[in-house]
Amino acid sequence: MKKAILVIGNTLRGDDGITSYLGKLIEKENCGWKVFYGEDTPESEFHKIREYSPDVMVVADAMTGIKVGTVEVIDISDDRDYMYSTHNLPTPILLSYLKSFCQVVLFLGLNVDIEKVLEINPEISKEAEETAQKALVKLLEIDSIFDNNQKIS
């Protein structure tokens, strides 16, 4: 089963770069997930993702509005009115496009402090590093669900 994760975020805006940090953790862990670094323009990775053709696709992005430090798998597939990020396309639209060629698409939100994404800063906070570690654990949980259910309907 082919699994991929698209990490979205600006690495020059402090904790907004949390998912790039997560991508590096995943690569270091060598846990069978292909990482695509979407940064500010995740749609620029779509041709590579389509070519890779994963069975399971996770889109990870920094979020605010839920308890800082939490990691959630969120269903935003029908929520097209709310802009989750400052990217060129709203995340629900990105997910909708990915669903056109990936069997399973999940959104993984990593909750950060909004104050730590507003200024230019190439470093993420210690709190964001800990949240990325939690996200890695959540990804491995997702992994075990699909490993136990080898065939995707």
C-alpha positions in Angstrom: 0.0 0.0 0.0 1.4 3.4 -1.0 1.1 6.2 1.6 1.9 9.8 1.2 1.8 13.0 3.2 1.6 16.5 1.9 3.0 19.0 4.4 1.9 22.6 4.0 3.4 25.7 5.7 5.7 28.6 5.4 9.1 27.7 7.0 9.9 31.4 7.4 6.8 32.1 9.6 7.9 30.4 12.8 5.5 27.7 13.9 3.7 27.7 10.5 6.7 25.5 9.5 5.7 22.8 11.9 4.7 20.4 9.2 8.0 20.7 7.3 9.6 19.7 10.6 7.1 16.8 10.8 8.1 15.8 7.2 11.7 15.6 8.3 10.8 13.5 11.3 8.9 11.1 9.0 11.8 10.8 6.7 14.2 10.2 9.6 11.8 7.5 11.0 11.7 5.8 7.6 8.2 4.5 8.3 7.0 4.0 4.7 5.4 7.4 4.0 6.4 9.5 1.0 6.7 13.1 2.0 5.7 16.0 -0.3 6.7 19.5 0.8 4.0 21.8 -0.4 5.1 24.9 1.6 3.1 27.9 0.6 1.8 26.5 -2.7 0.8 22.9 -2.1 -0.9 22.6 -5.4 2.6 22.7 -7.0 3.2 19.2 -5.7 0.0 17.8 -7.2 1.6 16.5 -10.3 4.2 14.6 -8.3 1.5 13.2 -6.0 -0.6 12.1 -9.0 2.4 10.4 -10.5 3.2 8.6 -7.2 -0.5 7.6 -7.0 -0.8 6.9 -3.3 -3.6 4.8 -1.8 -3.7 6.9 1.3 -3.0 10.6 1.3 -2.7 12.8 4.4 -2.6 16.6 4.1 -0.9 18.2 7.2 -1.1 21.9 8.0 -0.7 24.2 11.0 -4.0 25.3 12.5 -5.2 27.7 15.1 -8.5 27.8 17.1 -8.2 24.5 18.8 -6.1 23.8 21.9 -2.5 24.6 21.1 -0.3 21.5 21.0 -3.1 19.1 19.9 -3.1 17.1 16.7 -6.5 16.2 15.1 -7.6 14.3 12.1 -10.5 16.5 10.9 -13.1 16.0 8.3 -13.3 19.3 6.4 -14.3 17.8 3.1 -17.7 19.5 3.0 -16.6 22.8 4.5 -15.8 24.9 1.5 -16.6 28.4 2.9 -14.0 28.6 5.6 -10.4 29.6 4.7 -8.1 27.5 6.9 -4.9 29.0 5.8 -3.2 31.7 3.8 -2.4 29.4 0.9 -3.5 30.1 -2.6 -6.4 27.6 -2.4 -8.5 26.8 0.6 -7.6 23.5 2.1 -11.1 21.9 1.4 -10.6 22.6 -2.3 -7.1 21.0 -2.2 -8.6 17.9 -0.5 -11.3 17.7 -3.1 -8.8 17.7 -5.9 -6.6 15.1 -4.3 -9.7 12.9 -3.8 -10.1 12.8 -7.6 -7.0 10.5 -7.8 -6.3 9.2 -4.2 -8.6 6.6 -2.6 -8.4 8.0 0.9 -7.6 11.6 1.8 -7.3 12.8 5.4 -6.6 16.2 6.9 -4.2 16.3 9.9 -4.3 19.6 11.7 -1.4 20.5 14.0 -2.5 23.2 16.4 -0.1 26.1 17.0 -0.2 29.5 18.8 -1.3 32.1 16.3 1.2 34.6 17.9 4.1 32.3 16.8 3.2 32.4 13.1 2.8 36.2 12.5 6.4 37.3 12.2 9.4 36.3 10.0 11.2 33.6 11.9 13.0 30.5 10.4 12.7 28.5 13.6 9.8 26.7 15.2 9.2 26.8 19.0 9.9 23.9 21.3 6.2 23.6 21.8 5.8 23.1 18.0 8.5 20.5 17.9 6.6 18.5 20.6 3.4 18.9 18.6 5.1 17.5 15.5 6.2 14.5 17.6 2.6 14.0 18.6 1.6 14.2 14.9 4.2 11.5 14.0 2.6 9.3 16.6 -0.9 10.1 15.1 0.4 9.3 11.6 1.8 5.9 12.8 -1.7 5.2 14.3 -3.2 6.0 10.9 -0.6 3.7 9.4 -1.6 0.8 11.7 -5.3 1.2 10.8 -4.6 0.9 7.1 -2.0 -1.8 7.6 -4.6 -3.9 9.4 -7.1 -3.2 6.6 -4.9 -3.9 3.6 -7.6 -3.6 1.0 -9.2 -0.1 0.7 -12.8 -0.1 -0.5 
